[in-house]
C-alpha cells in the first residue's frame, strides 16, 4: 500500500515534469510566432514547416520523391508553392505558363551560391554563374560549340563514329547479359572529350576510366550535396559522413579537371587552329591581353569550372536517358519492333540511320520523346535564384529565394497528358501519324537558361538510339526480374542498375 509520505514525496516530481512541459511548449510557441512574424508578407502559399528544420520533416515522412510531393501540394496551394527548408526560402513552380512567366524575368535567372563547389572551383562556370558573367560565358560557349559544328550535320560523323565503336563493343557480349551503364558512359563521355579536349579515349584507358568514375560519383552525390551546397553552415560540417563524402567527391573532380587541362595545354599552340573549347578559351584570353582589353568572364580562373560543367552535365544526362530508353524497349517489345520496322523501311536494312532520316521516322521520334517525358531525368531542373525582390502570379518573391521548376509535374500533369502514368508514344503523333510536340514537353528546361547542350543532346540521343535498335533487339535476360522503372535521385533521376541482352538482328537484304 502506498503511504501518505510516498504520495507527498511524488508531488514535486510531477510538478517538475509539468513545468518542463510548459517551458518546452512555450519555447515551441515562441519559435512558431517568431517564424510567422519574420515571414515576408504576401509570399506564395505553402505548408508551415517546423522551426529551424522547415518542411524537411514532412518531406521525410511523406515517403516519396520531392518532385511528387510538391506536385501533390499544387492541389492545395496552386501552381506557386513556397516552403522553408532548413531556414532557406524555396518557391516551387508548376505548369508551363507559370514557369515561362517566372523565367522571363531577369530577377529570377540567377543561380544560388554553391558553397562547396565555390570554394574548390574558384571562378565561374557556365551553369553556376549569374548576371553578366553568365551572359558572357554562355555566349562564348554557344558560339564556340556552333563553330565546332555541334548540333549540325557536320558534327554527326563524330557521334556516328562513337556509335560504331559502341556497337562493336556490344557485339563482343554475343547476346549474353551485361550492364550497359559503362559502355554507354564511355561512348557519351567521348563526345564531350572531342568537344572540350579535341580527342577521344580508348575505353580501356585508365585516365578515361578515372574521368568516367569521377563524373558519375559527383552526380550520385548531388542529392545530399544539395543541402550541403546551399547551406554555408552545413558545408563546413565535414565530420558528418555524407558531407565528407560530398566534399571529397568534388575535390576529386577538381583534381581530374586540373590534370586534364594541364595535359591538354602542354601542346597548345596559339598560332595553330584551335582544336576545341579549351583552345578557343585560351585564344580569347590571349587576344584580349594583346589588345589591352578587359578580360571580363573569359579569364583563366573560369576555365576549370567551365570544363567541369561541360563534362559533368554533358555526359551524365545523355547516358541516363539512353539507359532509360533501353529499359523501355525491353519492357515494351511491341514498341521496339515498330521502331525497328520504321528504321528498316527507311534504311532498307543496308545502312545505318542518319539525322536527315528524321522526317521519315515520326514514330521513332515520338518514342524518344515519350521516354524523356516518362523518365524526366532532371525532375526539379537546375535551381534558379532571385537576385532582386520581384513578383510572380501576384505574389512577392523576396531577394535570395531559391526558385525551382517542377518539370516532373509538367510532364505528368493529367490536365495536359491523358493517362500520364502510361507509356504511350502515340501522344506525340497527330491524327495523320506525323510527329507533333506539345509546348509542355520541356526536358531541357524553359527560358534563357535552357540547357546549353540541347542541340548536341538531341543529336546524340537520336544517333545512339537508332543505331542500337537498327543493329540489336534489346531483351530482358532469361530468369531476370521484370523490368523496373524505379529510379535513384542524384544529379539526375537514374534507373537502378540492370542487365540486358543485346541480340544481333538479322537485317533484311
C-alpha positions as CSV (number, residue, x, y, z in Angstrom):
1,X,0.0,0.0,0.0
2,X,1.3,3.4,-0.9
3,X,1.9,5.6,2.2
4,X,0.9,9.2,2.6
5,X,4.6,10.2,2.7
6,X,5.3,8.5,-0.7
7,X,2.4,10.4,-2.3
8,X,3.6,13.7,-0.9
9,X,7.1,13.0,-2.0
10,X,5.9,12.3,-5.6
11,X,4.2,15.7,-6.0
12,X,7.3,17.8,-6.6
13,X,8.4,15.3,-9.4
14,X,5.0,15.7,-11.1
15,X,5.3,19.4,-10.8
16,X,8.8,19.4,-12.2
17,X,7.6,17.4,-15.3
18,X,4.7,19.7,-15.8
19,X,7.0,22.8,-15.6
20,X,9.4,21.3,-18.1
21,X,6.5,20.5,-20.5
22,X,5.2,24.1,-20.1
23,X,8.6,25.5,-20.9
24,X,9.0,23.4,-24.0
25,X,5.6,24.2,-25.2
26,X,6.2,27.9,-24.6
27,X,9.6,27.8,-26.4
28,X,8.0,26.0,-29.4
29,X,5.1,28.6,-29.5
30,X,7.7,31.4,-29.4
31,X,9.6,29.9,-32.2
32,X,6.5,29.5,-34.3
33,X,5.4,33.1,-33.6
34,X,8.9,34.4,-34.4
35,X,8.8,32.5,-37.7
36,X,5.4,33.8,-38.5
37,X,6.3,37.4,-37.6
38,X,9.6,37.5,-39.6
39,X,8.0,35.7,-42.6
40,X,7.8,38.2,-45.5
41,X,4.3,39.4,-46.5
42,X,2.3,38.1,-49.5
43,X,4.5,35.1,-50.1
44,X,3.1,32.3,-52.3
45,X,1.0,29.9,-50.2
46,X,2.5,26.8,-48.8
47,X,2.6,24.4,-45.8
48,X,4.0,25.6,-42.5
49,X,7.2,23.7,-41.6
50,X,8.9,23.1,-38.3
51,X,11.0,25.7,-36.6
52,X,14.6,25.6,-37.8
53,X,14.1,22.4,-39.9
54,X,11.2,23.9,-42.0
55,X,9.5,21.4,-44.3
56,X,12.2,18.7,-44.1
57,X,10.4,16.5,-41.5
58,X,7.2,16.5,-43.6
59,X,9.2,15.6,-46.7
60,X,10.9,12.7,-44.9
61,X,7.5,11.5,-43.5
62,X,5.8,11.7,-46.9
63,X,7.9,8.8,-48.2
64,X,8.0,9.9,-51.8
65,X,10.4,11.9,-54.0
66,X,10.3,15.7,-53.7
67,X,9.0,16.3,-57.2
68,X,6.0,14.1,-56.4
69,X,5.4,15.6,-53.0
70,X,5.4,19.2,-54.4
71,X,3.2,18.2,-57.3
72,X,0.7,16.9,-54.7
73,X,0.8,20.3,-52.9
74,X,-0.5,22.1,-56.0
75,X,-3.9,20.6,-55.3
76,X,-3.9,22.6,-52.0
77,X,-1.9,25.7,-52.8
78,X,-1.9,26.2,-56.6
79,X,1.0,26.3,-59.1
80,X,3.3,28.5,-57.0
81,X,4.2,26.9,-53.6
82,X,6.6,28.3,-51.0
83,X,8.3,26.3,-48.3
84,X,11.0,26.9,-45.8
85,X,13.7,24.2,-46.0
86,X,16.3,24.3,-43.2
87,X,16.0,28.1,-42.9
88,X,16.0,28.8,-46.6
89,X,13.0,30.0,-48.6
90,X,12.2,27.9,-51.6
91,X,9.5,28.6,-54.2
92,X,8.4,25.7,-56.4
93,X,6.8,26.4,-59.8
94,X,4.4,24.2,-61.6
95,X,2.8,24.5,-65.1
96,X,4.3,25.7,-68.4
97,X,2.7,29.2,-68.2
98,X,3.9,29.8,-64.6
99,X,7.5,28.7,-65.3
100,X,7.6,30.7,-68.5
101,X,6.4,33.8,-66.7
102,X,9.0,33.3,-63.9
103,X,12.0,32.7,-66.1
104,X,11.2,35.6,-68.5
105,X,12.2,37.9,-65.6
106,X,15.9,38.7,-65.3
107,X,15.4,38.8,-61.5
108,X,14.7,35.0,-61.4
109,X,17.5,33.9,-63.7
110,X,20.4,33.9,-61.2
111,X,22.0,30.9,-59.6
112,X,22.3,30.3,-55.8
113,X,25.7,30.3,-54.2
114,X,27.3,26.8,-54.1
115,X,29.5,26.8,-51.0
116,X,31.5,23.6,-51.5
117,X,31.9,23.9,-55.3
118,X,32.6,27.7,-55.0
119,X,35.4,27.1,-52.6
120,X,37.1,24.3,-54.5
121,X,36.3,25.6,-58.0
122,X,37.2,29.3,-57.6
123,X,35.8,31.1,-60.6
124,X,32.6,30.8,-62.5
125,X,31.2,28.0,-64.7
126,X,28.5,28.5,-67.3
127,X,25.9,26.6,-65.3
128,X,26.6,28.1,-61.9
129,X,27.2,31.7,-62.7
130,X,24.8,34.7,-62.8
131,X,24.4,38.1,-64.4
132,X,27.0,39.5,-66.8
133,X,29.4,36.7,-66.1
134,X,26.8,34.1,-67.1
135,X,25.8,36.0,-70.2
136,X,29.4,36.3,-71.5
137,X,30.3,32.7,-70.7
138,X,27.0,31.4,-72.3
139,X,27.5,33.5,-75.4
140,X,31.1,32.3,-75.7
141,X,30.3,28.6,-75.3
142,X,27.4,28.8,-77.7
143,X,29.5,30.5,-80.3
144,X,32.4,28.0,-79.9
145,X,30.1,25.0,-80.0
146,X,28.4,26.3,-83.1
147,X,31.9,26.9,-84.6
148,X,32.9,23.3,-83.9
149,X,29.8,22.1,-85.7
150,X,27.9,20.9,-82.6
151,X,24.3,20.4,-83.4
152,X,24.9,20.5,-87.1
153,X,25.2,17.7,-89.6
154,X,28.9,18.2,-89.9
155,X,29.3,17.0,-86.3
156,X,27.1,13.9,-86.9
157,X,30.2,12.0,-88.1
158,X,31.8,12.3,-84.7
159,X,28.8,10.9,-82.9
160,X,28.3,8.2,-85.6
161,X,32.0,7.1,-85.2
162,X,31.5,6.7,-81.4
163,X,28.2,4.9,-82.0
164,X,30.0,2.4,-84.3
165,X,32.6,1.8,-81.5
166,X,29.7,1.2,-79.0
167,X,28.0,-1.3,-81.3
168,X,31.3,-3.1,-81.8
169,X,31.8,-3.4,-78.0
170,X,28.3,-4.6,-77.5
171,X,28.7,-7.3,-80.2
172,X,31.5,-8.8,-78.1
173,X,28.9,-9.7,-75.4
174,X,27.4,-12.1,-78.0
175,X,23.9,-11.7,-76.7
176,X,24.9,-12.6,-73.1
177,X,23.6,-10.4,-70.2
178,X,25.7,-7.3,-69.4
179,X,25.3,-3.9,-67.7
180,X,25.2,-1.2,-70.4
181,X,25.9,1.6,-68.0
182,X,29.7,1.8,-68.5
183,X,29.8,1.2,-72.3
184,X,27.2,4.0,-72.7
185,X,29.1,6.2,-70.3
186,X,32.3,5.7,-72.3
187,X,30.6,6.5,-75.6
188,X,28.8,9.6,-74.4
189,X,31.8,11.0,-72.5
190,X,34.0,10.6,-75.6
191,X,31.7,13.0,-77.4
192,X,32.3,15.6,-74.7
193,X,36.0,14.9,-74.8
194,X,36.1,15.6,-78.6
195,X,34.4,18.9,-78.0
196,X,36.4,20.0,-74.9
197,X,39.7,18.3,-75.4
198,X,39.8,17.7,-79.1
199,X,40.4,14.0,-78.7
200,X,38.7,10.7,-77.8
201,X,39.9,8.0,-75.5
202,X,40.1,4.2,-75.8
203,X,37.6,2.6,-73.5
204,X,40.4,0.8,-71.5
205,X,42.4,4.0,-71.0
206,X,43.0,4.3,-67.2
207,X,42.7,8.1,-67.3
208,X,39.4,7.8,-69.2
209,X,38.1,5.4,-66.6
210,X,39.0,7.8,-63.8
211,X,37.1,10.6,-65.6
212,X,34.0,8.4,-66.0
213,X,34.1,7.2,-62.4
214,X,34.6,10.7,-61.1
215,X,31.8,12.4,-63.0
216,X,29.5,9.5,-62.1
217,X,30.3,9.9,-58.4
218,X,29.7,13.7,-58.5
219,X,26.2,13.1,-60.0
220,X,25.4,10.4,-57.4
221,X,26.5,12.7,-54.6
222,X,24.4,15.7,-55.6
223,X,21.3,14.5,-53.8
224,X,22.8,15.0,-50.4
225,X,25.1,17.7,-51.8
226,X,22.1,20.0,-52.5
227,X,21.7,20.7,-48.8
228,X,25.5,20.9,-48.3
229,X,25.9,23.4,-51.2
230,X,23.1,25.7,-50.3
231,X,23.9,25.9,-46.6
232,X,27.1,27.8,-45.5
233,X,26.8,26.1,-42.1
234,X,26.3,22.5,-43.2
235,X,29.0,22.8,-45.9
236,X,31.6,23.2,-43.0
237,X,30.4,20.2,-41.0
238,X,32.7,17.7,-42.6
239,X,32.6,15.5,-39.5
240,X,29.2,14.3,-40.8
241,X,29.8,11.3,-43.2
242,X,27.6,12.4,-46.1
243,X,29.1,15.9,-46.0
244,X,32.6,14.5,-46.0
245,X,31.8,12.2,-48.9
246,X,30.4,15.0,-51.0
247,X,33.3,17.3,-50.3
248,X,35.8,14.5,-51.2
249,X,33.9,13.8,-54.4
250,X,34.0,17.4,-55.5
251,X,37.7,17.6,-54.6
252,X,38.4,14.6,-56.8
253,X,36.6,16.2,-59.7
254,X,38.8,19.3,-59.3
255,X,41.9,17.2,-59.4
256,X,40.6,15.5,-62.6
257,X,39.9,18.8,-64.3
258,X,43.3,20.2,-63.4
259,X,45.0,17.1,-64.7
260,X,43.1,17.1,-68.0
261,X,43.6,20.8,-68.6
262,X,47.3,20.7,-67.8
263,X,47.9,17.7,-70.1
264,X,45.9,19.3,-72.9
265,X,47.8,22.6,-72.6
266,X,51.3,21.1,-72.9
267,X,50.9,21.1,-76.6
268,X,48.8,24.2,-77.0
269,X,50.0,26.3,-79.9
270,X,48.5,29.8,-80.0
271,X,49.4,30.1,-83.7
272,X,47.7,26.9,-84.7
273,X,44.0,26.5,-85.5
274,X,42.0,25.9,-82.3
275,X,41.1,22.3,-81.8
276,X,38.4,22.5,-79.1
277,X,36.8,24.7,-76.4
278,X,39.9,24.9,-74.3
279,X,42.0,26.2,-77.2
280,X,39.3,28.7,-78.1
281,X,39.1,29.9,-74.4
282,X,42.9,30.3,-74.2
283,X,43.0,32.1,-77.6
284,X,40.3,34.5,-76.5
285,X,42.3,35.3,-73.3
286,X,45.5,35.9,-75.3
287,X,43.6,38.0,-77.8
288,X,42.2,40.3,-75.1
289,X,45.5,40.6,-73.4
290,X,47.3,41.6,-76.6
291,X,44.7,44.3,-77.3
292,X,44.7,45.5,-73.7
293,X,41.0,44.8,-73.4
294,X,39.4,43.8,-70.1
295,X,39.1,40.1,-69.9
296,X,35.6,40.0,-68.4
297,X,34.4,36.5,-67.8
298,X,36.8,34.9,-70.2
299,X,39.7,34.6,-67.8
300,X,41.9,31.7,-66.8
301,X,40.3,31.1,-63.4
302,X,37.0,30.4,-65.1
303,X,38.4,27.8,-67.4
304,X,38.4,24.9,-64.9
305,X,34.7,25.4,-63.7
306,X,33.5,25.7,-67.4
307,X,35.3,22.5,-68.3
308,X,33.8,20.8,-65.2
309,X,30.3,21.9,-66.1
310,X,30.6,20.6,-69.6
311,X,32.0,17.2,-68.5
312,X,29.5,16.5,-65.7
313,X,26.3,17.9,-67.2
314,X,27.1,17.0,-70.8
315,X,27.8,13.3,-70.2
316,X,25.6,12.0,-67.4
317,X,22.3,13.4,-68.7
318,X,22.6,11.7,-72.1
319,X,23.9,8.5,-70.6
320,X,21.0,8.3,-68.2
321,X,18.4,9.0,-70.9
322,X,19.9,6.2,-73.1
323,X,19.7,3.8,-70.2
324,X,16.0,4.6,-69.6
325,X,15.5,4.1,-73.4
326,X,16.9,0.6,-73.1
327,X,14.6,-0.3,-70.2
328,X,11.5,0.9,-72.0
329,X,12.4,-1.0,-75.1
330,X,12.9,-4.2,-73.0
331,X,9.6,-3.6,-71.3
332,X,7.6,-2.8,-74.5
333,X,8.9,-5.2,-77.2
334,X,5.9,-4.3,-79.4
335,X,7.1,-0.6,-79.4
336,X,10.7,-1.7,-80.0
337,X,9.5,-3.9,-83.0
338,X,7.6,-1.0,-84.5
339,X,10.6,1.3,-84.2
340,X,12.8,-1.3,-85.9
341,X,10.3,-1.8,-88.7
342,X,10.2,2.0,-89.3
343,X,14.0,2.1,-89.4
344,X,14.2,-0.8,-91.8
345,X,11.6,0.8,-94.1
346,X,13.7,4.0,-94.3
347,X,17.2,2.5,-94.4
348,X,16.2,-0.7,-96.3
349,X,18.3,-2.5,-93.8
350,X,21.6,-1.9,-95.7
351,X,22.7,1.3,-94.0
352,X,22.6,3.0,-90.6
353,X,20.2,5.8,-89.9
354,X,21.1,9.5,-90.3
355,X,19.6,12.7,-88.9
356,X,18.3,13.5,-92.4
357,X,16.0,10.5,-92.0
358,X,14.2,12.1,-89.0
359,X,11.2,13.4,-91.0
360,X,10.6,9.9,-92.2
361,X,10.8,8.5,-88.7
362,X,7.9,10.1,-86.8
363,X,7.2,7.1,-84.6
364,X,10.9,6.7,-83.6
365,X,11.0,10.4,-82.6
366,X,7.7,10.0,-80.7
367,X,9.2,7.1,-78.8
368,X,12.3,9.1,-77.8
369,X,10.1,12.0,-76.6
370,X,7.8,9.7,-74.6
371,X,10.9,8.1,-72.9
372,X,12.1,11.5,-71.9
373,X,8.7,12.6,-70.7
374,X,8.2,9.4,-68.6
375,X,11.7,9.5,-67.1
376,X,12.2,13.3,-66.8
377,X,15.8,12.8,-65.7
378,X,16.2,16.3,-64.1
379,X,12.7,16.4,-62.4
380,X,13.4,19.7,-60.5
381,X,15.7,21.2,-63.1
382,X,18.7,23.3,-62.0
383,X,17.8,25.8,-59.2
384,X,17.3,29.5,-60.0
385,X,17.8,32.3,-57.5
386,X,16.1,35.6,-57.0
387,X,18.7,38.3,-57.4
388,X,16.2,41.1,-56.6
389,X,12.8,41.4,-55.0
390,X,10.1,40.7,-57.6
391,X,6.6,39.5,-58.0
392,X,5.2,36.3,-59.7
393,X,1.5,35.5,-60.2
394,X,0.6,38.2,-57.8
395,X,2.9,37.0,-55.0
396,X,6.1,38.6,-53.6
397,X,9.3,36.7,-54.3
398,X,12.0,38.2,-52.0
399,X,15.6,38.6,-53.0
400,X,17.6,35.4,-52.0
401,X,14.7,33.0,-52.7
402,X,15.7,29.7,-54.4
403,X,13.3,29.1,-57.3
404,X,12.6,25.5,-58.5
405,X,10.7,24.5,-61.6
406,X,9.0,21.1,-61.2
407,X,9.4,19.6,-64.7
408,X,8.2,16.2,-63.4
409,X,4.8,17.8,-62.6
410,X,4.7,19.4,-66.1
411,X,5.4,16.0,-67.7
412,X,2.9,14.1,-65.6
413,X,0.0,16.6,-65.2
414,X,-3.3,14.8,-66.1
415,X,-4.7,18.2,-67.2
416,X,-2.1,18.1,-70.0
417,X,-1.4,14.5,-70.7
418,X,-4.1,11.8,-71.0
419,X,-3.1,8.8,-68.7
420,X,0.2,10.4,-67.8
421,X,1.5,7.3,-66.0
422,X,1.2,5.2,-69.1
423,X,3.9,4.8,-71.8
424,X,2.1,6.0,-74.9
425,X,4.4,7.2,-77.7
426,X,1.3,7.9,-79.9
427,X,0.6,11.0,-77.8
428,X,3.4,12.7,-79.8
429,X,1.7,11.9,-83.1
430,X,-1.1,13.8,-84.8
431,X,-4.2,12.2,-86.4
432,X,-2.2,11.7,-89.6
433,X,0.7,10.0,-87.9
434,X,3.0,13.0,-88.1
435,X,5.3,13.9,-85.2
436,X,3.7,16.6,-83.0
437,X,5.3,18.0,-79.9
438,X,3.2,19.8,-77.2
439,X,4.7,23.0,-75.8
440,X,4.5,21.4,-72.3
441,X,7.2,18.9,-73.3
442,X,10.4,20.7,-72.0
443,X,13.1,18.2,-70.9
444,X,15.8,20.8,-71.5
445,X,14.1,23.5,-69.4
446,X,12.4,26.8,-70.2
447,X,13.7,30.3,-70.7
448,X,17.0,32.0,-71.2
449,X,18.8,29.3,-69.1
450,X,17.6,26.4,-71.2
451,X,20.2,23.6,-71.4
452,X,23.3,24.8,-73.3
453,X,23.8,21.4,-74.8
454,X,20.2,20.8,-76.1
455,X,21.1,20.5,-79.8
456,X,24.1,18.2,-79.0
457,X,22.0,16.0,-76.7
458,X,19.2,15.7,-79.2
459,X,21.6,14.6,-81.9
460,X,23.3,12.1,-79.6
461,X,20.1,10.6,-78.4
462,X,18.8,10.1,-82.0
463,X,22.0,8.6,-83.4
464,X,22.8,6.3,-80.4
465,X,19.1,5.1,-80.1
466,X,18.5,4.4,-83.8
467,X,21.9,2.8,-84.3
468,X,21.3,0.4,-81.3
469,X,17.8,-0.6,-82.4
470,X,18.9,-0.9,-86.0
471,X,21.6,-3.4,-85.0
472,X,20.1,-5.2,-81.9
473,X,17.0,-6.3,-80.2
474,X,17.2,-5.5,-76.5
475,X,15.8,-8.2,-74.2
476,X,15.5,-8.7,-70.5
477,X,17.8,-11.6,-69.6
478,X,16.2,-15.1,-69.1
479,X,15.3,-15.6,-65.4
480,X,15.8,-11.9,-64.6
481,X,13.1,-10.0,-62.6
482,X,10.6,-7.9,-64.5
483,X,11.9,-4.6,-65.8
484,X,11.7,-2.0,-63.0
485,X,11.1,1.7,-63.6
486,X,12.2,2.6,-60.1
487,X,14.8,5.4,-60.0
488,X,17.6,6.8,-57.9
489,X,17.7,10.6,-57.3
490,X,21.2,12.1,-57.7
491,X,22.2,14.8,-60.2
492,X,19.7,13.0,-62.4
493,X,16.8,10.7,-62.0
494,X,18.6,7.5,-62.9
495,X,17.4,3.9,-63.3
496,X,18.5,1.2,-61.0
497,X,21.4,-0.8,-62.3
498,X,20.2,-3.5,-64.7
499,X,21.5,-6.1,-67.2
500,X,20.2,-6.7,-70.7
501,X,20.8,-9.0,-73.7
502,X,21.6,-7.2,-77.0
503,X,20.7,-9.8,-79.6
504,X,22.2,-9.1,-83.1
505,X,19.4,-8.6,-85.6
506,X,19.1,-10.4,-88.9
507,X,18.6,-7.4,-91.1
508,X,16.6,-7.5,-94.3
509,X,18.6,-7.7,-97.5
